[in-house]
Amino acid sequence: MTIKTVIFDLDGTLVDSAADIAFAANAALAGEGLDPVTSEDAARLIGDGARKAVERAFSLRSGPLDQDAIDRGARAFARAYVDPDQPVLGQLYPRVPETLTRLAAAGLRLGVCTNKPQAAAHRTLTALGIRDQFLVLVGGDRIPFRKPDPRHLLACLEPLGVTPASAALVGDSRNDEQAARGAGVRFIGVSYGYGRPCGVASLLDRFADIPEALGL
């Protein structure tokens, strides 16, 4: 079936968000008197939402992993992540705006499915000038399910009124791939992000290769 809708992961697919993740994680670490992480460390924190990022950051710095500490850290992380006075530090990967414009011009409907909190995802996409490209955005706290649960991805398709067979998900991780497979959506993997290796036979090295992968 012809692909009519393309849903994108955010961190590691559309945006190099390591600096933003490090900033928020360091707010959580500071609250427990722990040393900060670097942007390079932050790449190891991404992929399963804010709470998991805090757990991983604490683990990297041999911090407390009890639930009270994680709760405090998650709250500090969330406050820092959506602080309107903190500039968005992340950057779009090369040729993201042009490629999104090309896909939209070809008649494809575009959306974002991310484990990043809704407010943070909206703020990031807006600051980087591409929020208006997407008809739907479903963050990790918008519904009770997150990738790799396929219901997270299906929640992106529902308001667009499209069938899974006519949609594709572009992502950099196994979470993305598992969500796509479980939902019956075509998966397109990219090699340049933070995710663990995907099970697909080949990965795209550039965001700009997506139209060709879709036969455009």
Accessible surface in RSA format (square Angstrom, percent):
REM  Atomic radii and reference values for relative SASA: ProtOr
REM  Chains: A
REM  Algorithm: Lee & Richards
REM  Probe-radius: 1.40
REM  Slices: 20
REM RES _ NUM      All-atoms   Total-Side   Main-Chain    Non-polar    All polar
REM                ABS   REL    ABS   REL    ABS   REL    ABS   REL    ABS   REL
RES MET A   1   164.33  85.1  83.62  55.3  80.71 192.2  96.51  82.1  67.82  89.8
RES THR A   2   105.71  75.2  92.37  93.6  13.34  31.8  63.46  85.2  42.24  63.9
RES ILE A   3    23.66  13.5  15.11  11.3   8.55  20.6  15.11  10.9   8.55  23.2
RES LYS A   4   107.98  52.7 105.62  64.8   2.36   5.6  51.05  46.0  56.93  60.6
RES THR A   5     0.00   0.0   0.00   0.0   0.00   0.0   0.00   0.0   0.00   0.0
RES VAL A   6     0.00   0.0   0.00   0.0   0.00   0.0   0.00   0.0   0.00   0.0
RES ILE A   7     0.00   0.0   0.00   0.0   0.00   0.0   0.00   0.0   0.00   0.0
RES PHE A   8     0.00   0.0   0.00   0.0   0.00   0.0   0.00   0.0   0.00   0.0
RES ASP A   9    11.52   8.1  11.52  11.5   0.00   0.0   0.17   0.4  11.35  11.3
RES LEU A  10     0.00   0.0   0.00   0.0   0.00   0.0   0.00   0.0   0.00   0.0
RES ASP A  11    15.80  11.1  13.01  12.9   2.79   6.6   3.81   9.0  11.99  12.0
RES GLY A  12     0.00   0.0   0.00   N/A   0.00   0.0   0.00   0.0   0.00   0.0
RES THR A  13     0.00   0.0   0.00   0.0   0.00   0.0   0.00   0.0   0.00   0.0
RES LEU A  14     0.00   0.0   0.00   0.0   0.00   0.0   0.00   0.0   0.00   0.0
RES VAL A  15     0.00   0.0   0.00   0.0   0.00   0.0   0.00   0.0   0.00   0.0
RES ASP A  16    59.76  41.9  56.50  56.2   3.27   7.7   7.79  18.3  51.97  51.8
RES SER A  17     0.38   0.3   0.38   0.5   0.00   0.0   0.38   0.8   0.00   0.0
RES ALA A  18    11.58  10.6  11.58  17.9   0.00   0.0  11.58  16.3   0.00   0.0
RES ALA A  19    33.59  30.9  28.20  43.5   5.39  12.3  28.81  40.6   4.78  12.7
RES ASP A  20    14.69  10.3  13.10  13.0   1.59   3.8   8.18  19.3   6.51   6.5
RES ILE A  21     8.60   4.9   8.60   6.4   0.00   0.0   8.60   6.2   0.00   0.0
RES ALA A  22     7.07   6.5   7.07  10.9   0.00   0.0   7.07  10.0   0.00   0.0
RES PHE A  23    76.02  38.0  68.80  42.6   7.22  18.8  73.63  44.6   2.40   6.9
RES ALA A  24     0.00   0.0   0.00   0.0   0.00   0.0   0.00   0.0   0.00   0.0
RES ALA A  25     0.00   0.0   0.00   0.0   0.00   0.0   0.00   0.0   0.00   0.0
RES ASN A  26    36.81  25.4  33.42  32.3   3.39   8.2  16.62  40.0  20.19  19.5
RES ALA A  27    35.82  32.9  20.03  30.9  15.79  35.9  28.93  40.7   6.89  18.2
RES ALA A  28     1.29   1.2   0.00   0.0   1.29   2.9   0.00   0.0   1.29   3.4
RES LEU A  29     0.32   0.2   0.32   0.2   0.00   0.0   0.32   0.2   0.00   0.0
RES ALA A  30    71.41  65.7  49.85  76.9  21.57  49.1  54.24  76.4  17.17  45.5
RES GLY A  31    64.16  79.1   0.00   N/A  64.16  79.1  33.84  92.9  30.32  67.9
RES GLU A  32    44.33  25.5  18.02  13.6  26.32  62.7   6.55  12.7  37.78  30.8
RES GLY A  33    71.36  88.0   0.00   N/A  71.36  88.0  37.58 103.1  33.77  75.6
RES LEU A  34    38.42  21.4  26.07  18.6  12.35  31.1  28.48  20.0   9.94  26.7
RES ASP A  35   101.26  70.9  97.08  96.6   4.19   9.9  16.35  38.5  84.92  84.7
RES PRO A  36    86.33  62.9  78.95  72.0   7.38  26.8  79.57  65.7   6.77  42.1
RES VAL A  37     7.20   4.7   0.00   0.0   7.20  17.3   0.26   0.2   6.93  18.8
RES THR A  38    70.28  50.0  63.95  64.8   6.33  15.1  67.10  90.1   3.18   4.8
RES SER A  39    46.99  39.7  40.33  53.8   6.65  15.3  22.22  47.3  24.77  34.7
RES GLU A  40   136.75  78.5 120.99  91.5  15.76  37.5  73.13 141.4  63.62  51.9
RES ASP A  41    25.24  17.7  24.58  24.5   0.65   1.5   0.65   1.5  24.58  24.5
RES ALA A  42     0.00   0.0   0.00   0.0   0.00   0.0   0.00   0.0   0.00   0.0
RES ALA A  43    32.24  29.6  29.23  45.1   3.01   6.8  29.40  41.4   2.84   7.5
RES ARG A  44   142.91  60.0 135.40  69.0   7.51  17.9  52.31  71.5  90.60  54.9
RES LEU A  45     0.32   0.2   0.21   0.2   0.11   0.3   0.21   0.2   0.11   0.3
RES ILE A  46    11.03   6.3   6.98   5.2   4.05   9.8   9.54   6.9   1.49   4.1
RES GLY A  47    28.59  35.3   0.00   N/A  28.59  35.3  20.84  57.2   7.76  17.4
RES ASP A  48    33.62  23.5  32.61  32.5   1.01   2.4  11.13  26.2  22.49  22.4
RES GLY A  49    10.16  12.5   0.00   N/A  10.16  12.5   5.85  16.1   4.31   9.7
RES ALA A  50    17.67  16.2  13.10  20.2   4.57  10.4  14.69  20.7   2.98   7.9
RES ARG A  51    80.63  33.9  78.58  40.1   2.05   4.9  48.58  66.4  32.04  19.4
RES LYS A  52    78.03  38.1  76.81  47.1   1.22   2.9  34.63  31.2  43.41  46.2
RES ALA A  53     3.39   3.1   3.39   5.2   0.00   0.0   3.39   4.8   0.00   0.0
RES VAL A  54     0.00   0.0   0.00   0.0   0.00   0.0   0.00   0.0   0.00   0.0
RES GLU A  55    45.51  26.1  44.25  33.5   1.26   3.0  11.86  22.9  33.65  27.5
RES ARG A  56    55.29  23.2  51.66  26.3   3.63   8.6  27.13  37.1  28.16  17.1
RES ALA A  57     0.03   0.0   0.03   0.0   0.00   0.0   0.03   0.0   0.00   0.0
RES PHE A  58     0.00   0.0   0.00   0.0   0.00   0.0   0.00   0.0   0.00   0.0
RES SER A  59    68.40  57.8  51.01  68.1  17.39  40.1  16.77  35.7  51.62  72.3
RES LEU A  60    47.99  26.7  24.30  17.4  23.70  59.6  28.31  19.9  19.68  53.0
RES ARG A  61    68.42  28.7  53.39  27.2  15.02  35.8  18.32  25.0  50.09  30.4
RES SER A  62   107.08  90.5  72.27  96.5  34.81  80.2  45.46  96.8  61.62  86.3
RES GLY A  63    14.69  18.1   0.00   N/A  14.69  18.1   3.39   9.3  11.30  25.3
RES PRO A  64    49.18  35.8  36.27  33.1  12.91  46.9  48.35  39.9   0.83   5.2
RES LEU A  65    98.48  54.8  79.42  56.8  19.06  47.9  80.19  56.3  18.29  49.2
RES ASP A  66    77.68  54.4  64.13  63.8  13.54  32.0  50.04 117.8  27.64  27.6
RES GLN A  67   112.83  63.1 109.18  79.8   3.65   8.7  60.32 128.4  52.51  39.8
RES ASP A  68    95.15  66.6  92.09  91.7   3.06   7.2  15.54  36.6  79.61  79.4
RES ALA A  69     0.01   0.0   0.01   0.0   0.00   0.0   0.01   0.0   0.00   0.0
RES ILE A  70     1.50   0.9   1.50   1.1   0.00   0.0   1.50   1.1   0.00   0.0
RES ASP A  71    50.10  35.1  48.15  47.9   1.96   4.6  10.43  24.5  39.68  39.6
RES ARG A  72   108.99  45.8 104.31  53.2   4.68  11.2  53.90  73.7  55.09  33.4
RES GLY A  73     1.59   2.0   0.00   N/A   1.59   2.0   1.59   4.4   0.00   0.0
RES ALA A  74    18.87  17.3  16.29  25.1   2.58   5.9  16.64  23.4   2.23   5.9
RES ARG A  75   132.35  55.6 127.64  65.1   4.71  11.2  61.21  83.7  71.13  43.1
RES ALA A  76    14.32  13.2  12.49  19.3   1.84   4.2  13.19  18.6   1.13   3.0
RES PHE A  77     1.68   0.8   1.68   1.0   0.00   0.0   1.68   1.0   0.00   0.0
RES ALA A  78    41.91  38.5  41.29  63.7   0.62   1.4  41.91  59.0   0.00   0.0
RES ARG A  79   154.60  64.9 145.74  74.3   8.85  21.1  77.85 106.4  76.74  46.5
RES ALA A  80    13.13  12.1   5.70   8.8   7.42  16.9  11.66  16.4   1.47   3.9
RES TYR A  81    13.49   6.3  10.02   5.7   3.47   9.0  11.29   8.5   2.20   2.7
RES VAL A  82    55.47  36.5  47.33  42.9   8.13  19.6  47.33  41.1   8.13  22.1
RES ASP A  83    50.14  35.1  46.19  46.0   3.96   9.4  11.07  26.0  39.08  39.0
RES PRO A  84   119.40  87.0  90.49  82.5  28.91 105.1  92.43  76.3  26.97 167.6
RES ASP A  85   128.90  90.3 100.47 100.0  28.43  67.2  33.05  77.8  95.86  95.6
RES GLN A  86    31.03  17.4  29.12  21.3   1.92   4.6   6.50  13.8  24.54  18.6
RES PRO A  87    91.18  66.5  78.65  71.7  12.53  45.5  90.38  74.6   0.79   4.9
RES VAL A  88    29.33  19.3   4.97   4.5  24.36  58.7   4.97   4.3  24.36  66.1
RES LEU A  89    78.59  43.8  59.91  42.9  18.68  47.0  63.44  44.6  15.15  40.8
RES GLY A  90     4.60   5.7   0.00   N/A   4.60   5.7   1.26   3.5   3.33   7.5
RES GLN A  91   129.23  72.3 127.82  93.4   1.41   3.4  32.66  69.5  96.58  73.2
RES LEU A  92    41.91  23.3  21.04  15.1  20.87  52.5  21.04  14.8  20.87  56.2
RES TYR A  93    28.43  13.3  25.58  14.6   2.85   7.4  24.59  18.5   3.84   4.7
RES PRO A  94   107.88  78.6  94.21  85.9  13.67  49.7 105.03  86.7   2.85  17.7
RES ARG A  95   133.09  55.9 125.06  63.8   8.03  19.1  39.78  54.4  93.31  56.6
RES VAL A  96     0.00   0.0   0.00   0.0   0.00   0.0   0.00   0.0   0.00   0.0
RES PRO A  97    53.14  38.7  52.81  48.1   0.34   1.2  53.14  43.9   0.00   0.0
RES GLU A  98    88.09  50.6  77.04  58.3  11.05  26.3  47.78  92.4  40.31  32.9
RES THR A  99     6.34   4.5   3.62   3.7   2.72   6.5   2.99   4.0   3.35   5.1
RES LEU A 100     0.00   0.0   0.00   0.0   0.00   0.0   0.00   0.0   0.00   0.0
RES THR A 101    75.82  53.9  74.47  75.5   1.35   3.2  61.04  82.0  14.78  22.3
RES ARG A 102   123.88  52.0 117.72  60.0   6.16  14.7  48.65  66.5  75.23  45.6
RES LEU A 103     0.00   0.0   0.00   0.0   0.00   0.0   0.00   0.0   0.00   0.0
RES ALA A 104    44.42  40.8  30.17  46.6  14.25  32.4  30.59  43.1  13.83  36.6
RES ALA A 105    89.26  82.1  45.37  70.0  43.89  99.8  58.46  82.3  30.80  81.6
RES ALA A 106    57.24  52.6  15.67  24.2  41.57  94.6  29.59  41.7  27.65  73.2
RES GLY A 107    59.49  73.4   0.00   N/A  59.49  73.4  35.76  98.1  23.73  53.1
RES LEU A 108    16.64   9.3   9.40   6.7   7.24  18.2   9.41   6.6   7.23  19.5
RES ARG A 109    84.53  35.5  82.86  42.2   1.67   4.0  32.36  44.2  52.17  31.6
RES LEU A 110     2.19   1.2   1.07   0.8   1.12   2.8   1.07   0.8   1.12   3.0
RES GLY A 111     0.00   0.0   0.00   N/A   0.00   0.0   0.00   0.0   0.00   0.0
RES VAL A 112     0.00   0.0   0.00   0.0   0.00   0.0   0.00   0.0   0.00   0.0
RES CYS A 113     0.00   0.0   0.00   0.0   0.00   0.0   0.00   0.0   0.00   0.0
RES THR A 114     2.26   1.6   2.26   2.3   0.00   0.0   0.00   0.0   2.26   3.4
RES ASN A 115    11.68   8.1   7.43   7.2   4.25  10.2   6.22  15.0   5.46   5.3
RES LYS A 116     8.65   4.2   1.54   0.9   7.11  16.9   5.40   4.9   3.24   3.5
RES PRO A 117    22.69  16.5  22.20  20.2   0.50   1.8  22.69  18.7   0.00   0.0
RES GLN A 118    42.25  23.6  42.25  30.9   0.00   0.0  29.98  63.8  12.27   9.3
RES ALA A 119    59.52  54.7  48.15  74.3  11.37  25.9  55.32  77.9   4.20  11.1
RES ALA A 120     1.68   1.5   1.18   1.8   0.50   1.1   1.51   2.1   0.17   0.5
RES ALA A 121     0.00   0.0   0.00   0.0   0.00   0.0   0.00   0.0   0.00   0.0
RES HIS A 122    88.25  48.2  88.25  61.3   0.00   0.0  59.97  61.8  28.28  32.9
RES ARG A 123    49.95  21.0  45.64  23.3   4.31  10.3  33.05  45.2  16.90  10.2
RES THR A 124     7.49   5.3   7.49   7.6   0.00   0.0   0.60   0.8   6.90  10.4
RES LEU A 125     0.00   0.0   0.00   0.0   0.00   0.0   0.00   0.0   0.00   0.0
RES THR A 126    74.14  52.7  61.58  62.4  12.56  29.9  62.31  83.7  11.83  17.9
RES ALA A 127    63.49  58.4  22.44  34.6  41.06  93.4  33.91  47.7  29.59  78.4
RES LEU A 128    41.29  23.0  24.92  17.8  16.37  41.2  29.56  20.8  11.73  31.6
RES GLY A 129    64.72  79.8   0.00   N/A  64.72  79.8  34.20  93.8  30.53  68.4
RES ILE A 130     3.13   1.8   2.77   2.1   0.36   0.9   3.13   2.3   0.00   0.0
RES ARG A 131    52.06  21.9  50.67  25.8   1.40   3.3  13.58  18.6  38.48  23.3
RES ASP A 132   145.01 101.6 114.53 114.0  30.48  72.1  42.64 100.4 102.36 102.1
RES GLN A 133    47.93  26.8  36.67  26.8  11.26  26.8  13.01  27.7  34.91  26.5
RES PHE A 134     8.27   4.1   0.00   0.0   8.27  21.5   0.00   0.0   8.27  23.7
RES LEU A 135   115.06  64.1  82.16  58.8  32.90  82.7  85.32  59.9  29.74  80.0
RES VAL A 136    14.78   9.7  11.64  10.5   3.14   7.6  14.78  12.8   0.00   0.0
RES LEU A 137     4.37   2.4   0.56   0.4   3.81   9.6   0.56   0.4   3.81  10.2
RES VAL A 138     7.02   4.6   7.02   6.4   0.00   0.0   7.02   6.1   0.00   0.0
RES GLY A 139     0.00   0.0   0.00   N/A   0.00   0.0   0.00   0.0   0.00   0.0
RES GLY A 140     8.77  10.8   0.00   N/A   8.77  10.8   2.30   6.3   6.47  14.5
RES ASP A 141    96.86  67.9  64.67  64.4  32.19  76.1  41.20  97.0  55.66  55.5
RES ARG A 142   138.64  58.2 111.01  56.6  27.63  65.8  25.24  34.5 113.41  68.7
RES ILE A 143    44.13  25.1  32.24  24.0  11.90  28.7  38.37  27.6   5.76  15.6
RES PRO A 144   122.61  89.4  80.84  73.7  41.77 151.8  95.21  78.6  27.40 170.3
RES PHE A 145    63.08  31.6  59.98  37.2   3.10   8.1  63.08  38.2   0.00   0.0
RES ARG A 146    93.82  39.4  83.86  42.7   9.96  23.7  14.79  20.2  79.03  47.9
RES LYS A 147     8.18   4.0   3.86   2.4   4.33  10.3   2.61   2.4   5.57   5.9
RES PRO A 148    54.98  40.1  50.75  46.3   4.22  15.3  50.94  42.1   4.04  25.1
RES ASP A 149    34.58  24.2  27.53  27.4   7.05  16.7  17.40  41.0  17.18  17.1
RES PRO A 150    40.13  29.2  40.13  36.6   0.00   0.0  40.13  33.1   0.00   0.0
RES ARG A 151   122.74  51.5 119.53  60.9   3.21   7.6  47.03  64.3  75.71  45.9
RES HIS A 152     0.00   0.0   0.00   0.0   0.00   0.0   0.00   0.0   0.00   0.0
RES LEU A 153     0.00   0.0   0.00   0.0   0.00   0.0   0.00   0.0   0.00   0.0
RES LEU A 154    66.04  36.8  62.63  44.8   3.41   8.6  62.95  44.2   3.09   8.3
RES ALA A 155    24.08  22.1  15.16  23.4   8.92  20.3  17.89  25.2   6.19  16.4
RES CYS A 156     0.00   0.0   0.00   0.0   0.00   0.0   0.00   0.0   0.00   0.0
RES LEU A 157     3.43   1.9   3.43   2.5   0.00   0.0   3.43   2.4   0.00   0.0
RES GLU A 158   138.61  79.6 118.55  89.7  20.05  47.7  48.18  93.2  90.43  73.8
RES PRO A 159    90.49  65.9  48.10  43.8  42.39 154.1  60.01  49.5  30.47 189.4
RES LEU A 160    21.75  12.1  10.63   7.6  11.12  28.0  14.70  10.3   7.05  19.0
RES GLY A 161    69.62  85.8   0.00   N/A  69.62  85.8  37.75 103.6  31.86  71.4
RES VAL A 162    19.11  12.6   1.64   1.5  17.46  42.1   6.37   5.5  12.74  34.5
RES THR A 163    76.44  54.4  73.90  74.9   2.54   6.1  73.31  98.5   3.13   4.7
RES PRO A 164    44.70  32.6  44.68  40.7   0.02   0.1  44.68  36.9   0.02   0.1
RES ALA A 165    58.14  53.5  42.57  65.7  15.56  35.4  47.64  67.1  10.50  27.8
RES SER A 166     3.65   3.1   3.65   4.9   0.00   0.0   1.67   3.5   1.98   2.8
RES ALA A 167     0.18   0.2   0.00   0.0   0.18   0.4   0.00   0.0   0.18   0.5
RES ALA A 168     0.00   0.0   0.00   0.0   0.00   0.0   0.00   0.0   0.00   0.0
RES LEU A 169     0.00   0.0   0.00   0.0   0.00   0.0   0.00   0.0   0.00   0.0
RES VAL A 170     0.00   0.0   0.00   0.0   0.00   0.0   0.00   0.0   0.00   0.0
RES GLY A 171     0.00   0.0   0.00   N/A   0.00   0.0   0.00   0.0   0.00   0.0
RES ASP A 172     9.94   7.0   5.35   5.3   4.59  10.9   0.48   1.1   9.46   9.4
RES SER A 173    13.51  11.4  13.51  18.0   0.00   0.0   9.42  20.0   4.10   5.7
RES ARG A 174   109.57  46.0 109.10  55.6   0.47   1.1  33.96  46.4  75.61  45.8
RES ASN A 175    25.97  17.9  24.63  23.8   1.34   3.2   2.81   6.8  23.16  22.4
RES ASP A 176     1.81   1.3   1.81   1.8   0.00   0.0   0.00   0.0   1.81   1.8
RES GLU A 177    13.47   7.7  13.47  10.2   0.00   0.0   5.93  11.5   7.54   6.2
RES GLN A 178    91.43  51.1  84.41  61.7   7.02  16.7  34.29  73.0  57.14  43.3
RES ALA A 179     0.00   0.0   0.00   0.0   0.00   0.0   0.00   0.0   0.00   0.0
RES ALA A 180     0.00   0.0   0.00   0.0   0.00   0.0   0.00   0.0   0.00   0.0
RES ARG A 181   135.74  57.0 112.48  57.3  23.26  55.4  59.75  81.7  75.99  46.1
RES GLY A 182    53.35  65.8   0.00   N/A  53.35  65.8  24.69  67.8  28.66  64.2
RES ALA A 183     9.96   9.2   0.00   0.0   9.96  22.7   3.05   4.3   6.92  18.3
RES GLY A 184    49.63  61.2   0.00   N/A  49.63  61.2  35.92  98.6  13.70  30.7
RES VAL A 185     6.01   4.0   0.00   0.0   6.01  14.5   1.24   1.1   4.77  12.9
RES ARG A 186   107.96  45.3  94.98  48.4  12.98  30.9  44.47  60.8  63.49  38.5
RES PHE A 187    14.85   7.4   0.00   0.0  14.85  38.7   0.00   0.0  14.85  42.5
RES ILE A 188    10.57   6.0   7.34   5.5   3.23   7.8  10.57   7.6   0.00   0.0
RES GLY A 189     2.82   3.5   0.00   N/A   2.82   3.5   0.00   0.0   2.82   6.3
RES VAL A 190     2.96   1.9   0.00   0.0   2.96   7.1   0.00   0.0   2.96   8.0
RES SER A 191    55.36  46.8  24.34  32.5  31.02  71.5  21.20  45.1  34.16  47.9
RES TYR A 192    57.15  26.7  29.70  16.9  27.45  71.4  39.50  29.7  17.64  21.8
RES GLY A 193    23.99  29.6   0.00   N/A  23.99  29.6   0.60   1.6  23.39  52.4
RES TYR A 194    38.01  17.7  17.76  10.1  20.25  52.7  24.15  18.2  13.86  17.1
RES GLY A 195    26.34  32.5   0.00   N/A  26.34  32.5   4.55  12.5  21.78  48.8
RES ARG A 196   108.13  45.4 104.42  53.2   3.71   8.8  56.39  77.1  51.74  31.4
RES PRO A 197   101.89  74.3  94.10  85.8   7.79  28.3 101.82  84.1   0.07   0.4
RES CYS A 198    15.09  11.4   1.00   1.1  14.09  33.1   0.00   0.0  15.09  16.3
RES GLY A 199    51.50  63.5   0.00   N/A  51.50  63.5  20.92  57.4  30.58  68.5
RES VAL A 200    31.38  20.6  14.50  13.1  16.88  40.7  18.79  16.3  12.59  34.2
RES ALA A 201   117.11 107.7  66.54 102.7  50.57 115.0  78.25 110.2  38.85 102.9
RES SER A 202    91.70  77.5  74.47  99.4  17.23  39.7  44.62  95.0  47.09  66.0
RES LEU A 203    63.60  35.4  41.67  29.8  21.93  55.1  42.39  29.8  21.21  57.1
RES LEU A 204    36.75  20.5  35.36  25.3   1.39   3.5  36.75  25.8   0.00   0.0
RES ASP A 205   101.92  71.4  86.81  86.4  15.11  35.7  24.90  58.6  77.02  76.8
RES ARG A 206   145.98  61.3 142.33  72.6   3.65   8.7  58.94  80.6  87.04  52.8
RES PHE A 207     3.44   1.7   0.43   0.3   3.01   7.8   0.43   0.3   3.01   8.6
RES ALA A 208    24.31  22.4  12.05  18.6  12.26  27.9  12.17  17.1  12.14  32.2
RES ASP A 209    28.87  20.2  26.02  25.9   2.85   6.7  10.32  24.3  18.55  18.5
RES ILE A 210     0.00   0.0   0.00   0.0   0.00   0.0   0.00   0.0   0.00   0.0
RES PRO A 211     1.15   0.8   1.15   1.1   0.00   0.0   1.15   1.0   0.00   0.0
RES GLU A 212   136.34  78.3 125.37  94.8  10.97  26.1  46.69  90.3  89.64  73.2
RES ALA A 213    31.82  29.3   9.09  14.0  22.73  51.7  21.21  29.9  10.62  28.1
RES LEU A 214    24.83  13.8   1.65   1.2  23.18  58.3   3.12   2.2  21.72  58.4
RES GLY A 215    69.63  85.9   0.00   N/A  69.63  85.9  35.86  98.4  33.77  75.6
RES LEU A 216    85.67  47.7  41.02  29.3  44.65 112.2  67.37  47.3  18.30  49.3
END  Absolute sums over single chains surface
CHAIN  1 A     9552.7       7216.8       2336.0       5215.9       4336.8
END  Absolute sums over all chains
TOTAL          9552.7       7216.8       2336.0       5215.9       4336.8
